[in-house]
């Protein structure tokens, strides 16, 4: 089974669109790093919450991707616009449409 992660983060008011742009801009190299799916979503309940759903070849591939220069730069750029409120759920992905 592949590795999955569903995460959420809260931005400071007025920063959500910029953080989304950073997240999407950093997605270019993820496929080569072992990512099968990377989905950035906007929460309906407020204008500060972002949800990211990822599916990876393995947890090791995911963890290694966080060390890529582009990922590290994106994280550093986004961090000042985040409140520090994060959630994370890890799961074993059994399959699904598009996988």
C-alpha positions as a Markdown table, in Angstrom:
| # | Residue | x | y | z |
|---|---|---|---|---|
| 1 | Unk | 0.0 | 0.0 | 0.0 |
| 2 | Unk | 1.0 | 3.6 | -0.6 |
| 3 | Unk | 1.4 | 6.3 | 2.0 |
| 4 | Unk | -1.2 | 9.0 | 2.4 |
| 5 | Unk | -1.4 | 12.2 | 4.4 |
| 6 | Unk | -4.3 | 14.6 | 4.9 |
| 7 | Unk | -3.2 | 17.9 | 6.5 |
| 8 | Unk | -4.6 | 21.3 | 7.3 |
| 9 | Unk | -3.1 | 24.6 | 8.1 |
| 10 | Unk | -4.4 | 28.0 | 9.0 |
| 11 | Unk | -3.1 | 31.2 | 7.5 |
| 12 | Unk | -3.1 | 34.7 | 9.0 |
| 13 | Unk | -6.1 | 36.6 | 7.6 |
| 14 | Unk | -5.6 | 37.7 | 4.0 |
| 15 | Unk | -2.8 | 35.3 | 3.3 |
| 16 | Unk | -4.6 | 32.2 | 2.2 |
| 17 | Unk | -4.4 | 32.8 | -1.5 |
| 18 | Unk | -0.6 | 33.6 | -1.3 |
| 19 | Unk | 0.1 | 30.4 | 0.6 |
| 20 | Unk | -2.0 | 28.4 | -1.8 |
| 21 | Unk | 0.1 | 29.8 | -4.7 |
| 22 | Unk | 3.3 | 28.9 | -2.9 |
| 23 | Unk | 2.0 | 25.3 | -2.3 |
| 24 | Unk | 0.9 | 24.9 | -5.9 |
| 25 | Unk | 4.1 | 26.4 | -7.2 |
| 26 | Unk | 6.2 | 23.9 | -5.3 |
| 27 | Unk | 4.3 | 20.9 | -6.7 |
| 28 | Unk | 6.3 | 20.7 | -10.0 |
| 29 | Unk | 8.9 | 18.3 | -8.8 |
| 30 | Unk | 6.8 | 16.1 | -6.6 |
| 31 | Unk | 6.0 | 13.4 | -9.2 |
| 32 | Unk | 9.7 | 12.7 | -9.7 |
| 33 | Unk | 10.1 | 12.5 | -5.9 |
| 34 | Unk | 7.4 | 9.7 | -5.7 |
| 35 | Unk | 4.2 | 11.7 | -5.3 |
| 36 | Unk | 1.1 | 10.1 | -6.9 |
| 37 | Unk | -1.4 | 12.9 | -5.9 |
| 38 | Unk | -1.1 | 16.4 | -4.4 |
| 39 | Unk | -4.3 | 18.2 | -3.9 |
| 40 | Unk | -4.6 | 21.7 | -2.3 |
| 41 | Unk | -8.1 | 22.6 | -1.1 |
| 42 | Unk | -9.8 | 25.6 | 0.5 |
| 43 | Unk | -12.0 | 25.0 | 3.5 |
| 44 | Unk | -15.6 | 26.1 | 3.1 |
| 45 | Unk | -16.1 | 27.1 | 6.8 |
| 46 | Unk | -13.6 | 30.0 | 6.8 |
| 47 | Unk | -11.2 | 32.0 | 4.7 |
| 48 | Unk | -8.0 | 30.9 | 6.5 |
| 49 | Unk | -7.9 | 27.1 | 6.3 |
| 50 | Unk | -6.1 | 25.1 | 3.7 |
| 51 | Unk | -6.3 | 21.3 | 3.4 |
| 52 | Unk | -3.7 | 19.3 | 1.5 |
| 53 | Unk | -4.2 | 15.7 | 0.5 |
| 54 | Unk | -1.1 | 13.7 | -0.6 |
| 55 | Unk | -0.5 | 10.2 | -1.9 |
| 56 | Unk | 3.1 | 9.0 | -2.1 |
| 57 | Unk | 4.9 | 5.8 | -3.2 |
| 58 | Unk | 6.0 | 5.5 | 0.5 |
| 59 | Unk | 6.4 | 7.5 | 3.7 |
| 60 | Unk | 10.2 | 7.5 | 3.0 |
| 61 | Unk | 9.5 | 9.2 | -0.4 |
| 62 | Unk | 7.3 | 11.8 | 1.4 |
| 63 | Unk | 9.9 | 12.5 | 4.1 |
| 64 | Unk | 12.7 | 12.8 | 1.5 |
| 65 | Unk | 10.7 | 15.3 | -0.5 |
| 66 | Unk | 10.7 | 17.7 | 2.4 |
| 67 | Unk | 14.5 | 18.0 | 2.0 |
| 68 | Unk | 14.3 | 19.0 | -1.6 |
| 69 | Unk | 15.6 | 22.6 | -2.1 |
| 70 | Unk | 12.3 | 23.7 | -3.7 |
| 71 | Unk | 10.2 | 22.3 | -0.8 |
| 72 | Unk | 12.5 | 23.8 | 1.8 |
| 73 | Unk | 12.2 | 27.2 | 0.0 |
| 74 | Unk | 8.4 | 27.0 | -0.2 |
| 75 | Unk | 8.1 | 26.1 | 3.5 |
| 76 | Unk | 10.4 | 29.0 | 4.5 |
| 77 | Unk | 8.4 | 31.4 | 2.3 |
| 78 | Unk | 5.0 | 30.2 | 3.6 |
| 79 | Unk | 5.8 | 29.9 | 7.4 |
| 80 | Unk | 5.5 | 33.7 | 8.2 |
| 81 | Unk | 1.9 | 33.6 | 6.8 |
| 82 | Unk | 0.8 | 30.6 | 8.9 |
| 83 | Unk | -0.6 | 30.7 | 12.4 |
| 84 | Unk | 1.0 | 27.4 | 13.6 |
| 85 | Unk | -2.4 | 25.7 | 13.8 |
| 86 | Unk | -1.8 | 22.4 | 11.9 |
| 87 | Unk | -3.5 | 19.0 | 11.8 |
| 88 | Unk | -2.2 | 15.8 | 10.2 |
| 89 | Unk | -3.6 | 12.4 | 9.5 |
| 90 | Unk | -1.5 | 9.6 | 8.0 |
| 91 | Unk | -3.0 | 6.6 | 6.3 |
| 92 | Unk | -2.2 | 3.6 | 4.2 |
| 93 | Unk | -3.9 | 4.1 | 0.9 |
| 94 | Unk | -5.7 | 1.0 | -0.4 |
| 95 | Unk | -6.5 | 2.6 | -3.8 |
| 96 | Unk | -8.9 | 4.9 | -5.6 |
| 97 | Unk | -9.7 | 6.7 | -8.8 |
| 98 | Unk | -6.6 | 8.1 | -10.4 |
| 99 | Unk | -4.2 | 6.1 | -8.4 |
